Each structure stands twice: as structure tokens, then as C-alpha cells.
Amino acid sequence: MRIKHVKVYGEDQIFSEGEIYIKDGLITEEAQADDDVIDGEGCYAIPGLIDIHFHGCMGHDFCDGTKEAVREIARYEASVGVTGINPATMTLPVEELEQILATGAACRREQQAGTEADLLGVNMEGPFISEAKKGAQDARNILPCDVDIFHRFQKAAEGMVNYIGIAPEREGALEFVDAVKDEVHVSLAHTNADYDAAKAAYDRGACHAVHLFNAMPAFSHRAPGVVGAVSDSPHVMAELICDGVHIHPAMVRSAFRMLGKDRIIFISDSMRATGMPDGRYTLGGLDVDVKGNHATLVSDGALAGSVTNLMDCLRTAVRKMGIPLETAVACASVNPARSLGVYESRGSITPGKKADIVLLREDLSLRAVIKDGKVL
């Protein structure tokens, strides 16, 4: 395949007029004599996006624990240009989480190149979190950090858990970081930690922040909290939900000024209502009302994830938040690939990498998704 007349997003994170050559599902350096040709006149060519934190879409949730749910989620995500997925779990009973993780591992073994987004791992948002900042998590299933339970999760997932969320202010949390930091990315998630507690966790080896600004103390001039600790920890990468609901555009811009574009990862945090009409849905066993792009718990009105896929989050960041397209693409593809440790095979349009490519028109509407070298 040859894609011509496109603005190609390069390793330098700049768009340049050029062509893309594909053979056997990989990007190549040279055209082939029998190439099919796509004329991408007026389009941007970007690498397929990677969502490292979301829950579901199209009426399905990863925590449904069924192969059908995982496959339907993977198909929808690929269709909108999200070609790599790292779904998140909720705070559920340990045995239920083990079953969910085992199903995910089986799905990853059985995935074939083609129409589904690649299942890259699992982001465990709970159960080692704070009840004070539980958000849409079920408080009945919150547990203190436990290394043995984490290893049960990892065994069930066949090593697929790549992020584990904790509240560092809880007893035993720092010792937990010491024990598992070389096995998994330790995230600060749904935490009421002050600056000192959060910074202590990052100094011990935690390296990630779950949906920065959300489900954590407010960022204040006298109490900088988790946000301040992230800013002061150069090795830490932070998730941002750019759906236009979870974070004010000015705060998104401020995050870029604090952290720089190389430390920010766009996520969708989308739940099962994504791609579906308004109505009542569930998240982690709790009832959620969805109206427009807002999803709120029936019980207390708290935000309950988003109903916006990652590609639409990218569009919102560019159109409504003033983030340059080149930067937004890096935060939705390059940075998550680097965080996951898969940048050698995906995350940029580079010879030798997977031919997962999205063509966007100048208005950022979707022209085509190429997955493993084939047009979906």
C-alpha cells in the first residue's frame, strides 16, 4: 500500500508533505511495484492513538468480564482511530477482578491482526485507593495496599497489569511501592494525599498519576497536593481527560506549562455509554445517568468517567483548549507508547513499526483508519 499526498506526522513531531509505504502490516522505506494507492490529498496522517485508561464503550465495559465485551470494545476503538487499548478496571471484589483479568489475558492471546484495537495491558484503577476520593468507585471493595493480592492480579492477567493505582497516604502504601515498583508502573489514583505524602511515593519509585486534577485534592498555592508533587517529580507521567468536562481548558494549558508536553498522556476515561444514546448505565456496579457529554452517579451526582472517546478528546484539546495538533498527537500516541514501553513497535509513523495509521481531514474529521496495513 502507498498513501500519497498526505501531511505525515514524523518522528520530529512535525507534519511534512510526503508518502507512506506499507508492506505485510508494517511501514516500509520503499514503495512496492504492486502497491494499492490511497490518495490522501488534504489529510493529516497520524499514528493510531493509544488509550491507556478507559473502561468501555458501545454498551460494554472491560469489567463485564466477557470475551464479547472485550472484542466489541476493541472493534469500536479501532473504528474511531484508537488502535491500541489498555483498559482500566474498577474497585471490585478481588475474586471478580481476577476473573476479569483472566478473561482479558485470554482475549489478548486470541487477538488477530485486522479489525480490533490491540489489547496492550490493563490499568488497575483500584482497589488500593482512598475512600475520601473514591469518585465513582464502590467503597465497599476498597482495600489497603497488599503485595500478595497484587501478585494474584498479575498472575490472573498473565503479567498484563502495567499500571496499579494506590493512595499513598494509606498505611503500608510506601512499602507497597518499594515491593512492586520494578514490576509495574505505580500510579497515584483516587487519593487524598497531601504534597508530602505524594512526593514520598514518587521519591520511592511511583511514576504515574491517574487523571490529574480529578479524584485528588485541589491544587492550591499553600497546599499543592498531588499536582504539585507530580510537577516536582520529573520522572512522573500524568494522565489528562480532555473531554471538555473533567478539566477546564485553562487548567489543561497550565498542566502543559508545568509538566511540558513529553510528560502528559491524554486518556478518555470513557465508560460503557460512549457511542450510545443518553440514558441510565452502570459503572463498577453503580448507576450512572448520561446526558450529552456528562456522566454522573445517580447516588450523589459525582462525575463517573467520560462518554468521549480518545479521538474526540484529541479534537477537543485542539479545537477548544488551544493545544497544537502536533502536541495533541504526541500526547495521545507517542507518550502512551513510551510509557507502556512499546514505542519500538507503535506510536509513530516510522519504517519497521506497525502500520496503524489514521487519516484525518483538515477539520480533523476521520477519513480512514489503517490497521495492520489494511483499511478498516
Secondary structure, DSSP 8 states (H G I E B T S, - for coil): -EEEEEEEE-TTS-EEEEEEEEETTEEESS--TT--EEEEEEEEEEE-EEESS--EETTEEGGG--HHHHHHHHHHHHHTTEEEE--EE-S--HHHHHHHHHHHHHHHHH--SSSS-EE--EEEEEEES-GGG-TTS-GGG-----HHHHHHHHHHTTT-EEEEEE-TTSTTHHHHHHHHTTTSEEEE-S----HHHHHHHHHHT--EESSTTSSS----SS--HHHHHHHT-TT-EEEEE-SSSSS-HHHHHHHHHHH-GGGEEEE--B-TTTTS-SEEEEETTEEEEEETTEEEETTT--B--BS--HHHHHHHHHHHH---HHHHHIIIIIHHHHHHT-TTTSSS--TTSB--EEEEETTS-EEEEEETTEE-
